[in-house]
Every structure is written in structure tokens, then in C-alpha cells.
Amino acid sequence: MRPAVALLAAAMFVAPVRAAAAPGDAGSAPAGERALETRLLAPCCYKQTLDAHESPLARELRAEIHRRLTAGESAVAVEHDLIARYGERIVASSRDDPLPGISLALLAAAAAVAGGLVVLLRRWARRRAQAPAPEASPVTEARQKGGRDRYDEQIDAALRDLDD
């Protein structure tokens, strides 16, 4: 095998191993690092989470989180310290968020309305099945037989009087 090909093959296998072992990388991240970075906003703008933001402050905070977690500090302690330094605004989603409760209540209300509609429709169907058939009127009977009834005669007489 040529030396250049052997060197290229070795580089292809060694580079991924080195990248996985690089400090601060996802491969060697301490437990909870990624989760903590996604829960906290970058304090420079409060618009993106630390894991996605690329400002110098966000990079510093990511490095600090990595360093502190690697040193054995708990993710909860690091989070509380950052909240104490930057305020509650740094938290991306509040634990006291009412949205899950509201959506659960709306879902329960929708289920109750759907259940009520089912009961109502069943009642209507039962009443319709139990109701006697309506009696046919003289007009309906005459129309079904293809003949004329007394109302037809009255209308024809009234139209003749208008023509005169």
C-alpha cells in the first residue's frame, strides 16, 4: 500500500476519535450540560438559548457550565448560580408556566362538550324513532294521487277574476 493512501486512511479513522474526545464537545459533555444550555437564554439578548447563541458571552457561559459540571458541581447548583447572577429572565421556560394546565383544561372541556353532543344526538334519534308518523294532509294525498284538490280550484278561480 502506498504511504499516502495509508496516511489518508489513518487520518480518516483517527480524526473522528480525536473529535469525540475533544473537551467541551458533545461526546465528552458532562451529564446535564446540554439540558442546562437549552434551559437558559443568552443574557446578552434574551432571545436564544445558550446552546444556539453565538455571542462571546454565550460562549463564555457554555465554557463555564462545562468547566463547573466537569469539576463535579451539580447542574441544579450551576443553574441557580446563573439565575442569581442574571435574574429569572435567563430561564427559557418557567417551571410555573400555566400553559400545560390551561391546555389540559381545554382538552377536558372539549371532551365534555363532545360527550354532551353524543348524548344529545342519541336522544334525538331515539325520539324520532319513537314518534308516530305524521298524518297526511288532504293536499298531500291529492298531490300523491296526481289529482287536483280544492285549493287548486280556488287559485284558478282567483286568477280568472284577475284576468277579467
C-alpha positions in Angstrom: 0.0 0.0 0.0 1.3 3.4 -0.8 2.3 5.6 2.1 -0.1 8.5 1.1 -3.1 6.2 1.0 -2.1 4.6 4.3 -1.7 8.1 5.8 -5.1 9.2 4.5 -6.8 6.1 5.8 -5.2 6.6 9.2 -6.3 10.2 9.3 -9.9 9.2 8.4 -10.1 6.9 11.4 -8.1 9.0 13.9 -9.9 12.3 13.2 -13.3 11.2 14.4 -11.8 9.6 17.6 -10.0 12.9 18.4 -13.1 14.9 17.7 -15.1 12.8 20.1 -12.5 13.2 22.8 -12.2 17.0 22.5 -13.1 18.8 25.7 -16.4 20.7 25.6 -17.7 18.6 22.7 -21.0 16.7 22.9 -19.1 13.5 23.1 -17.4 14.2 26.4 -20.1 16.6 27.8 -20.8 16.1 31.5 -24.3 14.9 32.4 -26.9 17.7 32.2 -24.7 20.1 30.3 -26.8 20.1 27.1 -30.0 20.2 29.0 -28.9 23.2 31.1 -27.7 25.1 28.0 -31.1 24.6 26.4 -33.0 25.8 29.5 -31.1 29.1 29.8 -31.2 32.1 27.5 -28.1 34.0 26.4 -28.2 37.1 28.8 -26.8 39.4 26.0 -30.2 39.5 24.2 -32.5 37.0 25.9 -33.7 35.7 22.5 -31.8 32.4 22.0 -30.8 29.7 24.3 -27.2 29.2 25.2 -26.8 26.1 23.1 -27.8 28.0 19.9 -26.4 31.5 20.5 -23.0 32.5 19.3 -22.2 35.7 21.2 -18.9 35.9 23.2 -20.9 35.9 26.4 -22.8 32.8 25.4 -19.5 31.0 24.6 -18.1 32.1 28.0 -21.2 30.8 29.8 -21.1 27.5 27.9 -17.4 27.1 28.8 -18.2 28.0 32.5 -21.0 25.4 32.6 -18.8 22.7 31.1 -16.0 23.5 33.5 -18.2 23.6 36.6 -20.0 20.3 35.7 -16.7 18.6 34.8 -15.5 19.7 38.3 -18.4 17.8 39.8 -20.8 20.6 40.6 -24.5 19.7 40.1 -26.4 21.1 37.1 -29.0 22.5 39.6 -26.4 24.4 41.5 -24.9 25.9 38.3 -28.4 26.9 37.1 -29.3 28.5 40.5 -26.0 30.5 40.4 -26.6 31.7 36.9 -30.2 32.7 37.8 -28.8 34.6 40.8 -26.3 36.4 38.6 -28.6 37.3 35.7 -32.1 37.1 37.1 -35.1 34.9 36.4 -35.2 36.3 32.8 -32.3 34.0 31.9 -34.7 31.0 32.3 -36.0 30.0 28.8 -39.2 28.4 30.1 -40.6 28.9 33.6 -41.4 26.0 35.7 -44.6 27.9 36.8 -45.8 28.0 33.2 -49.6 27.8 33.2 -49.8 26.7 29.6 -49.9 23.0 30.3 -52.7 23.4 32.8 -54.7 25.6 30.5 -54.3 23.2 27.6 -55.3 20.3 29.8 -58.4 22.1 31.0 -59.4 23.0 27.4 -58.9 19.4 26.4 -61.2 18.2 29.2 -63.8 20.9 28.3 -63.7 19.8 24.6 -64.2 16.1 25.7 -67.2 17.1 27.9 -68.8 19.1 25.0 -68.2 16.1 22.6 -69.8 13.7 25.2 -72.7 16.0 25.6 -73.3 16.2 21.8 -73.2 12.4 21.6 -75.8 12.1 24.3 -78.0 14.8 22.7 -77.8 13.2 19.3 -78.8 9.8 20.7 -81.8 11.3 22.4 -82.9 13.0 19.2 -82.5 9.7 17.3 -84.5 7.8 19.9 -87.3 10.4 20.0 -87.5 10.4 16.2 -87.7 6.6 16.1 -90.5 6.6 18.8 -92.6 9.4 17.3 -95.7 8.4 15.3 -95.7 9.1 11.6 -97.3 12.4 10.7 -100.8 12.2 9.2 -101.1 13.1 5.6 -103.0 16.3 4.8 -105.7 16.4 2.1 -103.4 18.4 -0.1 -100.6 15.9 0.2 -102.9 13.0 -0.6 -104.3 14.7 -3.7 -100.8 15.5 -4.9 -99.7 12.0 -4.5 -102.7 10.7 -6.5 -101.8 13.2 -9.3 -105.1 14.9 -9.0 -106.2 18.4 -8.1 -107.6 19.5 -4.8 -109.9 22.2 -3.7 -107.1 24.7 -3.3 -106.2 24.4 -6.9 -109.7 25.2 -7.9 -109.7 28.3 -5.6 -106.5 29.6 -7.1 -107.7 29.1 -10.6 -110.9 31.0 -9.8 -109.0 33.9 -8.3 -106.7 34.1 -11.4 -109.7 34.1 -13.7 -111.2 37.0 -11.7 -108.0 39.0 -12.1 -108.0 38.5 -15.8 -111.5 39.9 -16.2 
